[in-house]
Amino acid sequence: MQLTIDSAIAQRLAEEGMARTLEVEGDAWIETALEALKRFMQIPGYHEFKTEDFRWWCASEGIAPHSHKVWGALTNTAQRRGLIEFARVEKSRSPKTHGHRVTVWRAVA
């Protein structure tokens, strides 16, 4: 038996999941995190970054979501709003991710 995947359904489910995750965090946290992202991207050396870089910086600034699942939804929101764009894929540095490949984002001027 071969499993077939409908990419439109997969995309819709991903978007629904991200929307639910963002609802749990609340609009105030999302806007705070997006403003933090704008500040973060002004730091020399972070015009391009991995989400893990931003996540670690947020922790040092006391900005923490209720769930770790929000980071993907947050970068998706930032991309839709034109704050960031896809740059490339690289290996993660986080030991928890076991070096899997992650997106490198680029700040949009």
Number of C-alpha atoms within 10 A of each C-alpha: 3 4 5 6 8 8 9 9 10 11 11 11 12 13 14 12 15 20 15 14 20 22 12 14 14 13 11 9 16 19 12 11 21 18 11 16 21 14 11 19 19 11 9 8 9 16 15 19 18 20 18 16 16 18 17 12 15 17 11 10 10 8 14 15 19 11 11 10 13 22 19 14 19 21 19 16 18 19 17 11 11 12 18 24 19 13 14 13 13 13 14 19 15 11 8 8 11 10 12 13 13 16 17 20 21 19 21 13 7
